[in-house]
Amino acid sequence: MKEMKIEGNAPQLKSRLIVMNFLEFAVWGSYLVCIGNFLGKIGLGEYISWFYIAQGVVSIFMPAIMGAIADKFIQPQRLLGLSHLLAGAFMLLAAYFGWKGTGMYATGETISIWSIFVPYCFSVAFFMPTIALANTVAFDLLKRNGYDTVKDFPPIRVFGTVGFIAAMWFVNFVHIGLNEAAQFTYMQLVVCGSLSVILFLYCLTLPQCPIVKTEGEGKTLVQRLGLDAFVLFKQKKMALFFIFSMLLGVSLQITNGYATPYINSFASASKNWFAQNPTLLISVSQICEALCILLIPVCLKKFGIKNVMLMAMTAWVLRFGFFGIGTTENIGGIICLFLSCIVYGVAFDFFNVSGALFVEQEAPESIRGSAQGLFMLMTNGIGASIGTWIAGKIVSHFCSWQGAYLLSKPEYAHGWETVWFIFAGYALVVAVMFAIFFKYKHVKSEE
């Protein structure tokens, strides 16, 4: 197929990819850490874990399916736009039923979780593949214009994190015609759906990324899912790595689901500013995540992958532990909440990025892509889904929704603290086991 010429000068291309990444992650940031606030407000707080489990389940197979379609049938920039159109439409449908549910709850009527949950599931099913599709579009356009993707893509991708944070701040402060900020209402879903539709329209203006037909290089769905990489389990080192990846993946979505309801629970006793702006406080986590990416190359060269991953595991212990002793009622407790957000950058980035680099180094070249798929399946798919389900059970045991707030049950005076310490204890056990059983000798770089 004849390669199409990309129109526009170089700075303009980068600017357009920056806007694409900004919108891509703004869609996600508008609801990911605050949907629990809304569900609790309308009496559906016990189902918070379902919404994150759904995201984990679709992450197992949908990116692979959509990637195969982009490789063979539809140009990736078009598929990216179409996916966002469908994701946005279903999220707006979920927002509509959320609006109806809000009215029903106000009058004491019973709300069906399915009316909101089903369109939400379809929305995330079409959204999750767009993260990989956005990367594919960026890589393709940069390469076609003679750029070095290793050098030029990270400065573009960082604006995705900026978009995620901007969306969090927007729903934290903006009321959009209601008495409460969007973070506590169905309007966060309206923001999400609207941004998806805007990105669909923007994708219509992006340069084309022609499909390149090749002979014998196509991957089966089994390969795209990373299932052919299960042969790596024959190696003790790789088997242990993937098992521990799944065990640590259990922690990935817990704070996304329950951090903001926890912080907002303090507002039940006093109208504390931090308690009333939980989404803004949690955004510190994403800011630190963006900054910690810069530390990874230095740490990997000096300490090696095993120690870097141990840092990540230790950071998860601190992430949960600081939440356990944190509060918005005094300066010491507020500092602990900020410290929890600060260590999140190490907890998330050092695990995900260093883990991907370990797979890149250790997996045979013939199945390297499948091995990366297996890493994502074990962490963001199986691990995160199981972890969110278990977290939901633990939170429901120690806490309950009392009106608009998720508070410790009367029989558990310190229920929330117990919840976070259980999560911290789990992360600590995983870290100790990893330190003992995972063997990897690091040769310190002289560069």
QUIBEL-V138951 format. One record per residue. N is the residue number from 0. PHI is phi in radians with two decimals (NA if undefined). OMEGA is omega in degrees with one decimal (NA if undefined). Layout:
n phi omega
N PHI OMEGA
N PHI OMEGA
//
This chain:
n phi omega
0 NA -179.8
1 -1.18 -179.6
2 -1.29 -178.6
3 -1.47 179.0
4 -1.39 178.9
5 -1.53 -179.0
6 -1.53 177.1
7 1.82 -179.8
8 -1.38 -173.8
9 -1.07 179.8
10 -1.01 179.9
11 -1.14 179.0
12 -1.07 179.5
13 -1.09 179.5
14 -1.08 -179.4
15 -1.19 177.5
16 -1.23 175.5
17 -1.10 178.6
18 -1.08 179.2
19 -1.06 179.9
20 -1.17 178.0
21 -1.03 -179.2
22 -1.18 -178.8
23 -0.95 -176.0
24 -1.56 172.4
25 -1.14 175.9
26 -0.98 -177.4
27 -1.24 -175.9
28 -1.19 -177.0
29 -1.22 -177.3
30 -2.39 -166.8
31 -1.00 -175.3
32 -1.76 -176.6
33 -2.27 -179.8
34 -1.13 176.4
35 -1.09 177.0
36 -1.05 -178.8
37 -1.17 -178.9
38 -1.05 178.0
39 -1.13 -177.8
40 -1.16 -178.1
41 -1.92 173.9
42 1.43 -179.8
43 -2.02 -176.8
44 -1.05 -178.8
45 -1.19 -178.5
46 -1.76 -178.1
47 -0.94 -176.9
48 -1.06 179.9
49 -1.02 -175.1
50 -1.21 178.2
51 -1.47 174.2
52 -1.10 178.9
53 -1.02 179.4
54 -1.11 179.2
55 -1.19 -178.2
56 -1.13 -179.0
57 -1.19 178.1
58 -1.22 -178.9
59 -1.29 -171.5
60 -2.16 -174.1
61 -1.14 178.1
62 -1.03 179.8
63 -1.18 -179.4
64 -1.11 -178.8
65 -1.21 176.2
66 -1.12 178.1
67 -1.14 178.0
68 -1.13 -179.7
69 -1.15 -178.9
70 -1.27 -168.5
71 -2.04 -167.3
72 -2.16 -173.8
73 -2.18 177.6
74 -0.99 -172.0
75 -1.02 -179.1
76 -1.21 176.7
77 -1.28 178.8
78 -1.16 175.6
79 -1.04 179.8
80 -1.14 -179.4
81 -1.10 179.0
82 -1.08 178.9
83 -1.21 176.9
84 -1.08 -179.9
85 -1.19 178.6
86 -1.07 179.8
87 -1.14 -179.4
88 -1.11 179.9
89 -1.19 178.5
90 -1.20 175.7
91 -1.14 175.1
92 -1.15 176.0
93 -1.08 178.2
94 -1.12 178.4
95 -1.06 178.9
96 -1.24 173.2
97 -1.17 176.4
98 -1.11 177.9
99 -1.12 179.9
100 -1.12 178.0
101 -1.08 178.1
102 -1.15 179.5
103 -1.13 -178.6
104 -1.12 -179.7
105 -1.13 -179.6
106 -1.73 176.9
107 1.48 179.0
108 -1.41 178.4
109 -1.40 -178.4
110 -1.81 175.3
111 -1.49 179.4
112 -1.14 -172.2
113 -1.17 -178.0
114 -1.10 177.5
115 -1.63 -172.1
116 -1.19 -176.4
117 -1.10 177.4
118 -1.10 175.8
119 -1.06 -179.4
120 -1.06 178.0
121 -1.12 179.9
122 -1.11 -178.3
123 -1.21 177.7
124 -1.10 178.1
125 -1.53 -179.6
126 -1.36 -172.3
127 -0.95 177.4
128 -1.16 -175.4
129 -1.21 178.0
130 -1.11 177.3
131 -1.22 179.9
132 -1.12 177.8
133 -1.10 176.5
134 -1.12 179.8
135 -1.06 179.2
136 -1.07 -178.6
137 -1.10 -179.5
138 -1.08 -177.2
139 -1.09 -177.5
140 -1.19 178.1
141 -1.13 179.9
142 -1.12 -178.8
143 -1.17 178.3
144 -1.83 172.4
145 1.38 179.8
146 -1.58 172.2
147 -1.60 -174.7
148 -1.13 179.5
149 -1.12 -178.0
150 -1.52 -169.3
151 -1.66 -178.3
152 -1.31 -177.6
153 -0.93 178.0
154 -1.10 176.2
155 -1.36 -177.0
156 -1.11 -178.0
157 -1.09 177.3
158 -1.23 171.4
159 -1.13 176.8
160 -1.13 176.0
161 -1.05 178.0
162 -1.11 178.1
163 -1.05 -179.6
164 -1.16 -179.5
165 -1.06 178.6
166 -1.15 177.3
167 -1.07 179.4
168 -1.14 -179.0
169 -1.08 -178.0
170 -1.24 177.8
171 -1.23 -172.3
172 -1.80 -170.5
173 -1.46 -177.4
174 -1.60 179.2
175 0.89 172.1
176 1.43 -179.9
177 -1.93 -178.5
178 -1.31 -179.4
179 -2.08 176.8
180 -1.12 -175.5
181 -1.03 -178.1
182 -1.09 -179.6
183 -1.86 -174.0
184 -2.32 177.5
185 -1.15 -178.7
186 -1.14 174.4
187 -1.09 177.4
188 -1.27 175.1
189 -1.13 177.5
190 -1.06 180.0
191 -1.04 -179.1
192 -1.09 -179.6
193 -1.16 178.1
194 -1.12 177.2
195 -1.09 179.0
196 -1.14 177.3
197 -1.07 179.6
198 -1.19 174.3
199 -1.02 179.9
200 -1.12 179.9
201 -1.15 -179.3
202 -1.11 178.0
203 -1.11 -177.4
204 -1.71 -177.3
205 -1.28 174.7
206 -1.04 -177.8
207 -1.31 173.7
208 -2.10 -173.0
209 -1.03 175.7
210 -1.31 179.7
211 -1.74 179.8
212 -1.41 178.7
213 -2.24 -179.4
214 -1.71 171.3
215 1.27 -178.5
216 -1.92 -179.2
217 -1.23 178.7
218 -1.84 175.1
219 -1.31 177.9
220 -1.09 177.5
221 -1.04 178.5
222 -1.18 -178.5
223 -1.17 176.8
224 -1.32 179.6
225 1.48 -174.7
226 -1.25 177.9
227 -1.21 178.4
228 -1.39 177.2
229 -1.08 175.1
230 -1.07 179.2
231 -1.14 178.2
232 -1.16 175.0
233 -1.23 176.5
234 -1.61 -176.2
235 -1.01 -177.7
236 -1.08 -178.1
237 -1.28 178.2
238 -1.08 178.4
239 -1.10 180.0
240 -1.06 -178.1
241 -1.19 177.8
242 -1.12 178.9
243 -1.21 175.2
244 -1.07 178.0
245 -1.15 -178.9
246 -1.11 178.0
247 -1.34 177.1
248 -1.06 176.7
249 -0.98 -175.1
250 -1.45 -164.4
251 -1.07 -172.5
252 -1.83 -174.6
253 -1.07 -177.4
254 -1.27 174.6
255 -1.08 -177.6
256 -1.44 -168.1
257 -2.14 -179.0
258 -1.17 -177.7
259 -1.21 174.5
260 -1.08 178.5
261 -1.13 -179.0
262 -1.11 179.9
263 -1.19 -179.9
264 -1.09 179.0
265 -1.20 179.3
266 -1.24 178.9
267 -1.19 -178.8
268 -1.69 -179.7
269 -2.69 -179.6
270 -1.46 -179.8
271 -1.22 -176.1
272 -1.07 -179.0
273 -1.14 179.6
274 -1.14 -179.8
275 -1.52 179.4
276 -2.24 -175.8
277 -1.14 -178.7
278 -1.15 176.9
279 -1.11 -180.0
280 -1.10 -179.3
281 -1.17 179.0
282 -1.09 174.8
283 -1.02 177.8
284 -1.05 -178.6
285 -1.22 176.8
286 -1.09 179.9
287 -1.19 177.1
288 -1.07 179.8
289 -1.11 -178.7
290 -1.26 -175.8
291 -1.21 177.2
292 -0.99 -177.5
293 -1.18 -177.3
294 -1.48 -171.3
295 -1.06 -179.1
296 -1.01 -179.4
297 -1.14 -178.2
298 -1.16 179.2
299 -1.12 179.0
300 -1.14 -174.4
301 -1.47 -171.3
302 -1.92 -178.3
303 1.55 -173.3
304 -1.15 -178.4
305 -1.06 -178.9
306 -1.19 177.7
307 -1.14 178.0
308 -1.21 173.9
309 -1.15 174.8
310 -1.05 179.3
311 -1.09 -179.4
312 -1.12 176.2
313 -1.12 178.9
314 -1.13 176.3
315 -1.16 175.8
316 -1.04 -179.7
317 -1.20 178.5
318 -0.97 -179.5
319 -1.27 -178.1
320 -1.10 178.4
321 -1.13 174.4
322 -1.10 -177.9
323 -1.09 -179.2
324 -1.83 -178.9
325 -1.44 177.1
326 -2.80 176.1
327 -1.69 -172.5
328 -1.52 178.9
329 -2.62 -173.9
330 -1.12 178.6
331 -1.11 178.9
332 -1.17 177.9
333 -1.13 177.6
334 -1.06 179.0
335 -1.09 177.6
336 -1.12 177.4
337 -1.15 178.4
338 -1.11 177.0
339 -1.07 178.9
340 -1.21 -179.3
341 -1.15 -177.5
342 -1.26 179.1
343 -1.06 179.1
344 -1.01 177.2
345 -1.21 -177.2
346 -1.04 -175.3
347 -1.44 -174.0
348 -1.21 -176.0
349 -1.10 178.8
350 -1.36 -174.4
351 -1.19 -175.7
352 -1.28 -179.2
353 -1.16 177.2
354 -1.11 178.3
355 -1.12 178.2
356 -1.18 176.8
357 -1.08 177.9
358 -1.08 179.8
359 -1.06 -177.4
360 -1.38 -168.7
361 -1.70 -177.9
362 -1.39 175.2
363 -1.04 -175.0
364 -1.03 -176.4
365 -1.16 -179.7
366 -2.18 -176.3
367 -1.09 179.0
368 -1.14 178.4
369 -1.16 178.9
370 -1.14 175.5
371 -1.14 176.2
372 -1.10 177.8
373 -1.15 177.7
374 -1.06 179.0
375 -1.17 179.4
376 -1.10 -177.2
377 -1.23 -175.0
378 -1.60 -174.7
379 -1.34 178.1
380 -1.62 -175.3
381 -1.15 -175.8
382 -1.05 -177.2
383 -1.14 179.9
384 -1.16 179.0
385 -1.10 -178.1
386 -1.09 -179.6
387 -1.17 178.2
388 -1.09 178.9
389 -1.12 180.0
390 -1.03 178.7
391 -1.07 178.3
392 -1.14 -178.5
393 -1.16 179.9
394 -1.09 -179.6
395 -1.15 179.7
396 -1.26 -174.3
397 -1.68 -175.1
398 -2.28 177.2
399 -2.63 178.3
400 -1.38 178.0
401 -2.03 -172.0
402 1.27 -177.0
403 -1.60 -171.4
404 -2.13 175.1
405 -1.57 -172.9
406 -2.05 175.6
407 -1.07 176.7
408 -1.15 -178.0
409 -0.94 -179.1
410 -1.33 176.6
411 -2.14 -175.7
412 -1.03 -179.4
413 -2.14 -176.2
414 -1.05 -179.1
415 -1.07 179.4
416 -1.05 179.3
417 -1.08 178.9
418 -0.98 -176.8
419 -1.17 179.2
420 -1.24 174.0
421 -1.13 178.1
422 -1.10 179.6
423 -1.12 178.8
424 -1.10 177.3
425 -1.08 -179.4
426 -1.07 179.1
427 -1.15 178.7
428 -1.07 179.0
429 -1.08 -179.6
430 -1.11 -179.5
431 -1.12 178.8
432 -1.11 178.3
433 -1.10 179.8
434 -1.08 -176.5
435 -1.41 -168.4
436 -1.67 -177.6
437 -1.53 -177.5
438 -1.86 178.0
439 -2.72 -178.5
440 -1.57 -178.5
441 -1.75 173.2
442 -1.76 -174.5
443 -1.09 179.8
444 -1.24 179.0
445 -1.64 -177.5
446 -1.26 NA
//
